[in-house]
Amino acid sequence: MDGIIQIGPLMLASDRLLAVAALWLFLSAGAWIGTRTSSRAGRVAWIAVAIGILAARVAYVAENYTAFAAEPWTVIALWQGGFTIWPGVGAAAAAAALLLGRQRATGGLLVSLAALALAHMGLTHWLAPSIRPLPQGIVLADMNGKTLSLYSLRGQPFVLNLWATWCPPCRREMPMLIDVASGSKVPILLVNQRETPAVIAAYLKREKLATSALVLDPVGVLGEATGAQAFPTTLFVDAAGQIRSTHAGEISRAALTAAIRDLERNPI
């Protein structure tokens, strides 16, 4: 599995789509339980979801405090993802139990919550991209035309971000990526796909961005070789040249630095 679910021309990260589906199913279960038991289970399910989402986000922000401290506004950038599931599930369960009390509907709602959380966890793991080798023989170039073989990076972990100037999420994350790359011990290469140096240079000049981390892939070899179906896509490669994880779509500073920490702790 590649971590992407495609619906026509629309491409969505599987973990986010599954989370939305799980939330919808829980709310539906709450409404059904409420009807069957003549209780407030439907309304309580909505309250529990709101509290659970808030708790999951707060837990994630606390775990990645340094990244969020650098860009406090990203705390509300929920479209970038970033939730710690079990604190959220625990908070939702506590809210449901407190609001419904000891009645038959409470057990049904809690069982539904636990079953959906476990199903989400299992499906997310099943759909996640498997660890696979980075294809060999890929040669890129910097803005000055100097070639760079990705094979030369073996022996150390590194990060590859596939992007294009026409891609709105790519443009949103680019300043953050360049900032993190400038101070990262793990190399971060921002690999432009299928655009000319003139187009890229014009974009960088207009946005007043540095070029040190940027490399060019004029014919999209890297995207085709790794099966990247949408931009931006970020690949985390270990020292043995294995793609350890993939992030499809816009990435937050917190998600980027957390994945880099994982590479540093487990370089092979």
C-alpha positions as CSV (number, residue, x, y, z in Angstrom):
1,M,0.0,0.0,0.0
2,D,1.2,3.5,-0.7
3,G,-0.7,5.5,2.0
4,I,-2.9,7.2,-0.7
5,I,-6.6,6.5,-1.5
6,Q,-7.6,7.8,-4.9
7,I,-11.2,8.8,-5.7
8,G,-11.2,9.8,-9.3
9,P,-8.8,12.8,-9.6
10,L,-8.8,13.4,-5.9
11,M,-6.0,11.9,-3.8
12,L,-6.3,11.7,0.0
13,A,-3.9,10.4,2.7
14,S,-5.4,7.1,3.8
15,D,-4.9,7.8,7.6
16,R,-6.9,11.0,7.4
17,L,-9.7,9.5,5.3
18,L,-10.0,6.6,7.7
19,A,-10.1,9.0,10.7
20,V,-13.0,10.9,9.1
21,A,-14.8,7.6,8.3
22,A,-14.3,6.4,11.9
23,L,-15.7,9.7,13.3
24,W,-18.7,9.5,11.0
25,L,-19.4,5.9,12.0
26,F,-19.1,6.7,15.7
27,L,-21.6,9.6,15.3
28,S,-23.9,7.3,13.4
29,A,-23.6,4.6,16.1
30,G,-24.5,7.3,18.7
31,A,-27.6,8.3,16.8
32,W,-28.7,4.7,16.4
33,I,-28.0,3.9,20.1
34,G,-29.9,7.0,21.1
35,T,-33.0,6.0,19.1
36,R,-32.9,2.4,20.4
37,T,-32.5,3.3,24.0
38,S,-34.4,6.6,24.0
39,S,-31.4,8.3,25.4
40,R,-29.2,11.3,24.7
41,A,-26.5,9.1,23.1
42,G,-26.6,10.8,19.8
43,R,-26.0,14.3,21.3
44,V,-23.4,12.9,23.7
45,A,-21.5,11.3,20.8
46,W,-21.1,14.7,19.2
47,I,-19.8,16.2,22.4
48,A,-17.5,13.2,23.0
49,V,-16.0,13.6,19.4
50,A,-15.4,17.4,20.0
51,I,-13.6,16.7,23.3
52,G,-11.7,13.8,21.9
53,I,-10.4,15.8,18.9
54,L,-9.3,18.6,21.2
55,A,-7.6,16.2,23.6
56,A,-5.8,14.4,20.7
57,R,-4.6,17.7,19.3
58,V,-3.4,19.0,22.7
59,A,-1.5,15.8,23.4
60,Y,0.2,16.1,20.0
61,V,1.1,19.7,20.5
62,A,2.6,18.9,23.9
63,E,4.6,16.1,22.4
64,N,6.0,18.4,19.8
65,Y,6.1,21.6,21.8
66,T,9.4,22.9,20.3
67,A,8.1,22.7,16.7
68,F,4.9,24.5,17.6
69,A,6.7,27.1,19.7
70,A,8.6,28.1,16.5
71,E,5.3,28.6,14.6
72,P,2.5,29.0,17.2
73,W,-0.2,29.6,14.6
74,T,0.2,26.1,13.3
75,V,-1.5,24.8,16.5
76,I,-4.8,25.5,14.6
77,A,-3.6,24.2,11.2
78,L,-5.6,21.0,11.6
79,W,-5.5,20.3,7.9
80,Q,-1.8,19.4,8.3
81,G,-2.7,16.5,10.6
82,G,-1.2,15.9,14.0
83,F,-3.3,14.1,16.6
84,T,-2.3,11.6,19.2
85,I,-5.1,9.0,19.0
86,W,-5.2,7.3,22.4
87,P,-5.5,10.5,24.6
88,G,-8.3,11.5,22.3
89,V,-10.0,8.2,22.6
90,G,-9.6,8.2,26.4
91,A,-11.0,11.7,26.7
92,A,-14.0,10.9,24.4
93,A,-14.7,7.8,26.5
94,A,-14.5,9.7,29.7
95,A,-16.9,12.4,28.4
96,A,-19.4,9.8,27.2
97,A,-19.3,8.0,30.5
98,L,-19.7,11.1,32.6
99,L,-22.5,12.6,30.4
100,L,-24.6,9.4,30.1
101,G,-23.9,7.9,33.5
102,R,-24.8,4.3,34.3
103,Q,-27.3,3.3,31.6
104,R,-27.5,0.8,28.8
105,A,-26.6,3.4,26.1
106,T,-23.2,4.1,27.8
107,G,-21.9,0.6,27.3
108,G,-23.0,0.6,23.6
109,L,-21.3,4.0,22.9
110,L,-18.1,2.9,24.7
111,V,-18.0,-0.4,22.8
112,S,-18.5,1.4,19.5
113,L,-15.7,3.9,20.3
114,A,-13.3,1.1,21.3
115,A,-14.1,-1.0,18.2
116,L,-13.7,1.9,15.8
117,A,-10.4,3.1,17.4
118,L,-8.9,-0.4,17.1
119,A,-10.2,-0.8,13.5
120,H,-8.7,2.6,12.6
121,M,-5.4,1.6,14.1
122,G,-5.3,-1.7,12.3
123,L,-6.4,-0.3,8.9
124,T,-4.0,2.6,9.1
125,H,-1.1,0.1,9.8
126,W,-2.3,-2.1,6.9
127,L,-2.5,0.8,4.4
128,A,0.7,2.5,5.5
129,P,3.5,2.3,2.9
130,S,5.9,-0.6,3.6
131,I,9.6,-0.1,4.2
132,R,11.2,-0.4,0.8
133,P,14.5,0.4,-0.8
134,L,15.1,3.8,-2.5
135,P,15.5,3.0,-6.2
136,Q,19.1,3.1,-7.3
137,G,20.7,5.1,-10.1
138,I,18.7,8.4,-9.4
139,V,20.8,11.4,-10.3
140,L,19.6,15.0,-9.6
141,A,21.1,18.4,-10.0
142,D,21.4,21.6,-8.0
143,M,20.4,25.0,-9.2
144,N,23.9,25.5,-10.8
145,G,23.7,22.3,-12.8
146,K,26.0,20.2,-10.5
147,T,24.9,16.6,-10.4
148,L,24.0,14.8,-7.2
149,S,23.6,11.0,-7.0
150,L,21.3,9.9,-4.2
151,Y,23.5,6.8,-3.8
152,S,26.2,9.1,-2.5
153,L,24.0,9.9,0.5
154,R,23.9,6.3,1.7
155,G,25.4,5.8,5.1
156,Q,23.4,8.6,6.7
157,P,19.6,9.2,7.0
158,F,18.1,11.9,4.8
159,V,14.8,13.4,3.7
160,L,13.4,14.0,0.2
161,N,10.5,16.4,-0.4
162,L,9.0,16.2,-3.9
163,W,7.3,19.5,-4.9
164,A,6.5,21.9,-7.7
165,T,5.9,25.7,-7.9
166,W,2.4,25.3,-9.2
167,C,1.3,23.2,-6.1
168,P,-0.4,25.4,-3.4
169,P,0.4,23.1,-0.5
170,C,4.0,22.9,-1.7
171,R,4.3,26.6,-1.6
172,R,2.8,26.9,1.8
173,E,5.2,24.4,3.4
174,M,8.3,25.6,1.5
175,P,9.5,28.4,3.8
176,M,9.2,26.0,6.8
177,L,11.1,23.3,5.0
178,I,13.9,25.6,4.0
179,D,14.1,26.8,7.6
180,V,14.3,23.3,9.1
181,A,16.7,22.2,6.4
182,S,19.1,25.0,7.2
183,G,19.6,23.8,10.7
184,S,19.1,20.0,10.4
185,K,21.8,17.5,10.9
186,V,19.9,15.1,8.7
187,P,20.1,16.4,5.1
188,I,16.8,17.6,3.6
189,L,16.6,17.8,-0.1
190,L,13.7,19.7,-1.7
191,V,13.4,17.9,-5.1
192,N,11.5,20.0,-7.7
193,Q,9.6,17.8,-10.2
194,R,9.6,18.5,-13.9
195,E,10.2,22.3,-13.9
196,T,13.0,24.4,-15.5
197,P,15.6,26.3,-13.5
198,A,14.2,29.6,-14.8
199,V,10.7,28.8,-13.4
200,I,12.2,27.7,-10.1
201,A,14.5,30.7,-9.8
202,A,11.7,33.1,-10.6
203,Y,9.6,31.6,-7.8
204,L,12.4,31.7,-5.3
205,K,13.2,35.3,-6.1
206,R,9.5,36.3,-5.8
207,E,9.1,34.5,-2.5
208,K,12.6,35.5,-1.3
209,L,13.6,32.0,-0.5
210,A,17.1,30.4,-0.2
211,T,18.3,27.8,-2.7
212,S,20.7,25.7,-0.7
213,A,18.4,22.8,-0.1
214,L,16.8,22.8,-3.6
215,V,17.6,20.2,-6.2
216,L,16.1,19.6,-9.7
217,D,14.6,16.5,-11.2
218,P,13.7,17.8,-14.7
219,V,11.9,14.7,-15.9
220,G,10.4,13.5,-12.6
221,V,12.6,10.4,-12.3
222,L,12.3,10.3,-8.5
223,G,8.6,10.7,-8.4
224,E,8.1,7.9,-10.9
225,A,10.6,5.6,-9.3
226,T,9.1,6.0,-5.8
227,G,5.5,5.9,-6.9
228,A,4.7,9.4,-5.5
229,Q,1.2,10.1,-6.8
230,A,0.7,13.6,-5.4
231,F,2.7,16.7,-4.4
232,P,4.0,17.4,-2.0
233,T,5.3,14.0,-0.9
234,T,8.0,13.7,1.8
235,L,10.2,10.5,2.0
236,F,12.2,9.6,5.0
237,V,15.2,7.4,4.1
238,D,17.4,5.6,6.6
239,A,21.2,5.1,6.4
240,A,20.7,1.8,4.6
241,G,18.8,3.5,1.8
242,Q,15.4,2.2,2.9
243,I,12.3,4.5,2.6
244,R,11.2,4.2,6.2
245,S,8.1,6.3,6.0
246,T,6.2,8.6,3.6
247,H,4.1,11.6,4.2
248,A,1.6,12.5,1.5
249,G,0.4,16.1,1.4
250,E,1.5,19.2,3.2
251,I,3.6,18.4,6.2
252,S,3.8,20.4,9.4
253,R,7.0,21.4,11.2
254,A,6.0,19.0,14.1
255,A,5.5,16.0,11.8
256,L,8.7,16.7,9.9
257,T,10.9,17.1,13.0
258,A,9.3,14.1,14.7
259,A,10.0,11.9,11.7
260,I,13.6,13.2,11.6
261,R,14.0,12.4,15.3
262,D,12.9,8.8,14.5
263,L,15.5,8.6,11.7
264,E,18.2,9.8,14.1
265,R,17.2,7.4,16.8
266,N,17.0,4.5,14.4
267,P,19.3,5.3,11.5
268,I,19.2,1.8,10.1
